[in-house]
């Protein structure tokens, strides 16, 4: 007996409905905080007290203006930019060179070093706060940007090494043999062959690490206690009063702090696709 094709397609669509409903539910859960942040940032405080979840009525930019004028957001933004860029530069250089050595060379202790990187990934940063604080006090770096740059770089390196080692090992070994025959040194091979082919992994790594450093709060609160050296996230906590909370003002500051990472993600996503295409062509 023949099966009706249209009926089979109908049953397939009906069977997929529960899965689509579940995906839609989790998508709404993920999107809702962004919706709340945006609509609250453009509300007046009385409007927020009256209706916390509805659209702004009236729509106002006053919270954005107040966040830029009343706080030190431009200064905190600059500090976050310095910390993020410096941490990315240090961690990316160190981890890419270490990962290249682990992936391409054979030397004593290679497995131990790589396993140590994996072990360091599971250590929560909170347990390191006390010894790191004592160390920074002894060397006089507490309440300075270099203190968090050093800490963030150290926290980023284990994951970065793990990711890059896995990617470097997937590259065709024939390319490295051909480079050696052409007289390229190890550093030339790393710079001219490995890095161009690793664009997808490097872009992914930079985006993920930048999101972590930019949004990190706990370490920044402990080591950057002066208002002039704060980054954006601990600086936004100053918008909260002792007895009152101006939620629209806080959400406006959060929206300002979020926009650079959204732009970085969109920019990195485009580079990720371009890197995939370029690697396929090569």
N, C-alpha and C positions, 0 to 999 in steps of 0.2 A: 504494500500500500504506500503510495507516494505521500510525502509530507508537503503541506502547503507552505511555500517559502515566506509569504507574507505573515502567516501565523507564527512561523519560527522566529521571524524578526521581532514580532510583537512580544512573544514570550521572552526573548533576549532583552528587550527594552524594559519589560516589567521586572525581570530578575535583577537588572542593574539599578533600579530605583533605590533600594535600601542603601547600596553603596554610595550613590550620589547624595542621598540625604545625609549620611554620616559625614561625607567630605564637606558638604555645604555647612553643616553644623560646626565642625571644627574650623572651617574658614571664617565663619562669623565670629567665633570665639577669638580667633587670632586678630581679626580686623577691628573688633570692638574697642580695644584700648586706644588704637590710633584715632578712631572716630571720636571717642570721648575727649582725647587730648585736643583735637582740632576744634571741635565745636565749643569746648569750654574756654579755649584761648581767646575766642572772639565774643564772649559773653560779658556783660556787666555783672558785678557781684550780686546785686539784687536779683537779676535774672537767673543766675546760677542757684541762688538760694530758693527761688520759686520753682525752677524746673532744671534739675541737674542733668537730664539725659536728652532733652529736646534740642532743636536747632536754636541758634542765637536769635534773640528778639529783645532789643535791637542788636544788629551786627555792629561791632566796634573794633577798632584797632588800638584802642587806648591801652590795653594790657600789653601789647607788643611794645608800644612807646614807653610805658612805665618800666617794663623789664629792662629795656636798654638804657633808660635814663637813671632810674633809682638804684639799680644794682651796678656791679662792676662786670657786667657780662662781656663787654669788649676785651677787658683785661683777662678775665677767666677764659674766654674763647682763645685768646692768644697763647695763654699758658697751656691749655689743652692741645692746641696745635703743635706747640714746641715739644711737649711730652710725647704726643702720639708719633710725630715724624721721627724724633730722635730714637724712640724705642723701636720703631719699625726698621730704621736704618741699621741699628746695632744688631738686632735679633735676626734680620734677614741676611746680613753679611755673614755673621758667625754661623748661623744654622745652615745656610746654603753651602758654605765651604766644608763644614763638618759632615753634612749629608753626602756631599760628593765624595769625600774620602771614605766614608762608611760604605757607600754603594759601589765604588769602583776599585778600591784598593784592598789588599789583604795584608793585615798586620796583626801583631800580637795584641790581644785585648779588644779586638773589634766587636765581638759579640757581647762582651761585658759592658762596653761603653754604650752600645745600642740598647741593651736591656736596661741599663741605668736610665737612659732617656725615657723609656717607657714607664719605668717605676716612678720617676719624678712627675709624670703627668697626673698621677692619682693622688699626690700629696695636696691637701687643701691649703690655699694660701694663708688661711686664718692661723694655722699652727706655726707659721713662720713669722708672724707679726712681732712677737716679743724678741726673739734673737735678732731679727733685722732692725728693730727699733734701737736695741742696745748698740748694735754695730754702727748705725747711723749717728747715734749720739757720740760715740767714741771718735768717729772720724769727722764730726762736725758738719754733717750734711742734713740733719733734721730741719724741716721747714724750708727746704730748697728743692728746686725742680730736679737736679741731678739725682737726688735720693730715689724718687719714684721712677725715673728713667732707668736707673740700674736695676731696680726691683722688677719693673715690667719686662725689661729685656730678658732677665733671668727666667721669668715665668713663661715667656713666649718661646724660648729656645727649644725646650723638650718637644712640644707638639710640632713645632716647625721642622725640627730634624726628622721626627717620625714621618711626617707627611712627605717631605722631600726625598727621603731615602726610598720610600715606596715608589715614588714617581721616577727617580733617577734609575732605579733597577729595571724599570719597564722600557727604558730606551734601548734601541737595537745596539748590541755590542759591536756590530760591524762598523758603525760610524766612528767609534773610538779607535778601532784598529786601523781604519783608513786615515784618521787624523794622525796617529802615531807614525804610520808609514810616510805621510807627507811632512813629517818633522815637527809637528806641533808639540809643545810642552804640555804638561798636565794643566797648567794654568791657562794656556791658550785654548786647550780643548774645553775646559770648563767655561771660558768666556765666550768662545765663538760657536760652540756646538751645544753644550748642555743647557746654558741659560736660554738661548733662543727657542729651543725645543720645549723648554719648561715654562713657557709663558702662561698656560692655563693654571698650572700648579702655583706659580709665583703670584699671580693675580688673586687667586682664591686665598692664598695664605695672607697676603697683604690686607685684603678686605676683612677676613675673619679676625686677624690680630688688631687691626685698626678699630673694629667694633668693640673688642674687649677693652683696649686701653682707653678709648674715648668714653665708654659708659661705666668704667670701673669707679666705685665709690668708696669701698671700705678702706683700701690702702691709702687712697688720696686723703681721706678724712684723718687718718692717723698721722701721716707724715707731712701733710701740707695744712698746718693749722692757722697760718697767717692769711688774712683776707687778700693780701696782695699777691700771694703765691698760689692761691687756690686754683684748681681747674674748674671746669663748668659744673660737673656733677655735685661736688661738695659745696660749690658756691650757691647753687640753687636751693640748698637746704636753708640758707640764710633768709630766704623769702618767707619761711614759715615763722610766724610770731609765737610768743609764749602762750597767748590766750585766744588768738584769732587766727584763722587760716584763710588767706585770700587765694582760693583755688584757681580762679581764672588767671591770676598773675603767675602762679607756679606753672600752670599748663602753658602759658605763653613763653615762659623761660624754657620749659622742656621742649616746646616746638622749635624754638630757635636752636637749642642744642641738638635736636634730632635731624634737622635739615642737612647738615654736612654729611652725616652718615648715610642718609637716603641718597644724596647725590653721588657719594662714593660708591654705594652699592650699584646704582644704575650705570655709572661709568665703568665699574669693574665688571659688570655683567656683559657689557658690550665688548670689552677687551677679552673676556673669557671666551666668547664665541669666536672672535677674530683669532685668538691664539689656537683654538681647536682647528680652524680652517687652515691656518698657516702651517701648523704641525702636520696636517694631513697632506698638504701640497708638497712639503719637503720630503 
